[in-house]
């Protein structure tokens, strides 16, 4: 399975971005998908999960600001990020079972 993450960029604090993660396989519809993020010198941090039934869960620091969703017809998972803060700056990765996308860089300026 290949995962292609996209949608990162440079945004001012308070702005929004939507990340996408397209999977090469329809297995996505049967499994959990997760977003993680990582900054230099720090461990990769889990951000959000969406189950096959659509149940979502978030790390406390993004609750109320980020929304994870999925479009099974497109084999794609999204991460809508609103009210972005400089501390959200990181390389964001999508994860499906043991497969990882390359990451997409989000930079939030103050």
C-alpha positions in Angstrom: 0.0 0.0 0.0 1.3 3.4 -0.9 0.1 6.6 0.9 0.5 10.0 -0.6 0.1 12.9 1.7 -0.5 16.4 0.4 -1.9 19.8 1.3 0.8 21.2 3.6 2.1 24.7 3.2 2.8 28.0 4.9 0.0 29.7 6.7 -0.3 32.5 9.3 -1.5 31.8 12.8 -5.2 31.5 12.9 -5.4 30.2 9.4 -6.5 26.8 8.0 -5.2 24.0 5.9 -6.6 20.7 4.7 -4.3 17.7 4.4 -5.1 14.8 2.3 -3.8 11.2 2.3 -4.6 9.1 -0.7 -4.1 5.3 -0.4 -3.3 3.1 -3.4 -5.6 0.4 -2.0 -9.2 0.2 -1.0 -8.1 -1.5 2.2 -8.4 1.9 3.7 -12.1 1.5 4.1 -11.6 -1.5 6.4 -9.0 -0.1 8.7 -8.2 2.8 11.0 -6.2 5.7 9.6 -4.1 8.0 11.7 -2.3 11.3 11.3 1.0 11.9 13.1 3.3 14.8 13.2 7.0 15.3 13.9 9.3 18.3 14.5 13.1 18.1 14.5 14.6 16.6 17.6 11.2 15.3 18.9 9.4 12.0 18.7 6.6 11.5 16.3 3.4 12.5 17.9 0.0 11.0 17.2 -2.6 13.6 16.2 -5.8 11.9 15.2 -7.5 8.6 14.3 -10.5 7.7 12.3 -11.8 4.1 12.5 -13.5 2.1 9.7 -16.8 3.1 11.2 -16.0 6.8 11.4 -15.2 7.1 15.0 -12.7 9.8 15.6 -10.2 10.6 18.3 -7.7 13.4 18.8 -4.7 14.4 20.9 -5.8 17.1 23.4 -3.8 19.9 21.8 -5.8 19.8 18.6 -9.3 19.0 19.9 -11.8 21.5 18.6 -9.5 22.7 15.9 -8.7 19.7 13.8 -11.1 17.3 12.1 -10.3 14.0 10.6 -12.6 12.5 7.9 -12.5 9.9 5.2 -13.9 9.4 1.7 -13.9 5.7 1.1 -14.9 6.1 -2.5 -11.7 8.1 -3.1 -9.5 6.0 -0.7 -8.6 9.2 1.0 -8.4 10.5 4.5 -8.4 14.2 5.3 -7.2 16.4 8.2 -8.9 19.7 8.3 -6.8 22.0 10.5 -8.4 25.3 11.7 -7.1 28.0 14.1 -3.6 26.9 13.4 -0.9 27.8 15.9 2.9 28.1 15.5 3.2 25.0 17.6 1.4 23.0 15.0 4.4 23.5 12.7 5.6 20.0 11.8 5.9 17.4 9.2 2.6 15.6 9.1 2.4 11.9 8.2 -0.5 9.6 7.5 -0.5 6.0 8.7 -2.4 2.9 7.7 -1.5 -0.3 9.6 2.3 -0.5 9.1 2.4 1.8 6.0 3.5 5.5 6.2 3.2 8.3 3.8 6.2 10.6 3.1 4.9 13.5 5.0 3.7 16.9 4.2 5.2 20.0 5.8 3.0 22.5 7.7 4.5 25.7 8.7 2.5 28.2 10.8 4.0 31.7 11.2 3.2 33.9 14.1 
